[in-house]
Amino acid sequence: MSRYWSDTVRRLTPYVPGEQPKLTNLVKLNTNENPYGPSPKALSAIAAEAGDSLRLYPDPNADRFREAVAAFHGVPSQCIFVGNGSDEVLAHAFLALLQHSRPLLFPDITYSFYPVYCGLYGIQYETVALSEDFSIRVEDYLQREAGGIILANPNAPTSRLLALGEVERLVAARQDLVVVVDEAYIDFGGESAVALTQRYPNLLVIQTLSKSRSLAGLRAGYAIGNPALIEGLERVKNSFNSYPLDRLAIVGASAAMADVDWFEETRRKVMDSRAWLTRQMQAQGFEVLPSAANFIFACHPEQDAAELAAALRTRSIIVRHFKLPRIDQYLRISIGTDTECQLLVKALTEILAA
Ligand SMILES: *Cc1c(COP(=O)(O)O)cnc(C)c1O
C-alpha cells in the first residue's frame, strides 16, 4: 500500500498466476502448458523474423495472423480480433462488450481472472452455482436479469465440457446480451462454437495459442465473432495499445495456425496421456472428473488435497491446489509427457502407501 496509489489501484484484487518456478528439472504440472514444444515451423518463422525488421513497428492489425486464424476456422477475417494472449482479448471483451448496468453472469467455479477484470473495470457480476457434479446448467442462465454471460468451455479448473448443443441453446435464448465462450481448452476433446458465430451476432468465442499450440511464452490469442463485436474490441485495443502483437509473435502464431499436422499430433498425444493418467489415478482411488482439457481435476476420498500437493512438491512435482470453497479437496493436474505422468503416478503410489 502506498499513498501514491490511485483509488482504483487500492481497490484492486489482482489475479494470482500459477507459480513459474526458477528451478529446472521439476515436473511442472501446475499451469496447463503443453508438454510438447511448439510447431517447428513456428520456431523457424520466429528465427527468420529475428533481425533488422525488428527496427520497425509490427502490423498494428496483425493481418497475417488474422488470415491464418480465418483460414484455419473457415470464417472471414473481419470476424477475427487478435491480442497479446487470450487474457488480453478477454480483458478487452470485458470492457467493450460485458460492461453494462445489469450484472455479468458466470459460474461460481471458473477461471479466476473473470472477477478480477470485473474489479478492474467496475463491472458488477453475479455467480451462478455449478451443479453438484460441477457441470454448467444452461437453464440457470436463461431467465436471470443480466448484462452479459461468460463461460469457459471446457470449464477451468473443473475440466468439464458443456455440449455444443447446450451452448447454442444459451446463445439462441439470450440474444438480448453478449455470450462470451472462452475456449482455451476446446482442442482437447470439445466441439468448438466458432461455427455458431456465423449465425448468432451475440456470440464471441475466444481461443488461445498457449495451450493446444504450445505457445504460452509467445502470447497470442484471438476472438471470433460478428464484425460488429470485433469492431467494439478494436475500439478498445486502439485506445490502449495499437501493437499488442510483436513481429515475432505475428509470424510465429501464423505459422503455428498453419501447421495443422503438428497441432493434430500433439493434441492427440495429450488426450491419450490424459486417458492413461485418469485410469491410473482411478485405480489409486481418486475421483477424476471427466476431462475435455489438457488437465484433470481429481480428489481422493481419504487424502487431504493440500497435503497431497505438498507431498508431491517435496518430490519436485508441482500441481495446482485452489484454497477455495467447494474445490479445496481437488487437485488440478496438467497433462505432462508420458514420463512426467509416470513420475506422478509413482510419486502418488509412494505417498498413498506411506
Ligand atoms: C490459459 C487460459 C487463458 C489465457 O490464456 P493466454 O495464455 O492468456 O492466452 C484464458 N482462459 C482460460 C480459461 C485459461 O485457462
Ligand as a Chemical Component Dictionary entry (heavy atoms), coordinates in Angstrom:
data_LIG
# 
_chem_comp.id                   LIG 
_chem_comp.type                 NON-POLYMER 
_chem_comp.pdbx_formal_charge   0 
_chem_comp.three_letter_code    LIG 
# 
loop_
_chem_comp_atom.comp_id 
_chem_comp_atom.atom_id 
_chem_comp_atom.alt_atom_id 
_chem_comp_atom.type_symbol 
_chem_comp_atom.charge 
_chem_comp_atom.model_Cartn_x 
_chem_comp_atom.model_Cartn_y 
_chem_comp_atom.model_Cartn_z 
_chem_comp_atom.pdbx_ordinal 
LIG C1 C1 C 0 -4.941 -20.298 -20.008 1  
LIG C2 C2 C 0 -6.276 -19.653 -20.045 2  
LIG C3 C3 C 0 -6.485 -18.429 -20.672 3  
LIG C4 C4 C 0 -5.396 -17.495 -21.068 4  
LIG O1 O1 O 0 -4.507 -17.887 -21.949 5  
LIG P1 P1 P 0 -3.449 -16.891 -22.562 6  
LIG O2 O2 O 0 -2.155 -17.545 -22.254 7  
LIG O3 O3 O 0 -3.565 -15.532 -21.959 8  
LIG O4 O4 O 0 -3.802 -16.913 -23.997 9  
LIG C5 C5 C 0 -7.775 -17.949 -20.785 10 
LIG N1 N1 N 0 -8.803 -18.607 -20.262 11 
LIG C6 C6 C 0 -8.647 -19.764 -19.618 12 
LIG C7 C7 C 0 -9.835 -20.450 -19.054 13 
LIG C8 C8 C 0 -7.377 -20.309 -19.477 14 
LIG O5 O5 O 0 -7.204 -21.430 -18.781 15 
# 
loop_
_chem_comp_bond.comp_id 
_chem_comp_bond.atom_id_1 
_chem_comp_bond.atom_id_2 
_chem_comp_bond.value_order 
_chem_comp_bond.pdbx_ordinal 
LIG C1 C2 SING 1  
LIG C2 C3 SING 2  
LIG C2 C8 DOUB 3  
LIG C3 C4 SING 4  
LIG C3 C5 DOUB 5  
LIG C4 O1 SING 6  
LIG O1 P1 SING 7  
LIG P1 O2 DOUB 8  
LIG P1 O3 SING 9  
LIG P1 O4 SING 10 
LIG C5 N1 SING 11 
LIG N1 C6 DOUB 12 
LIG C6 C7 SING 13 
LIG C6 C8 SING 14 
LIG C8 O5 SING 15 
# 
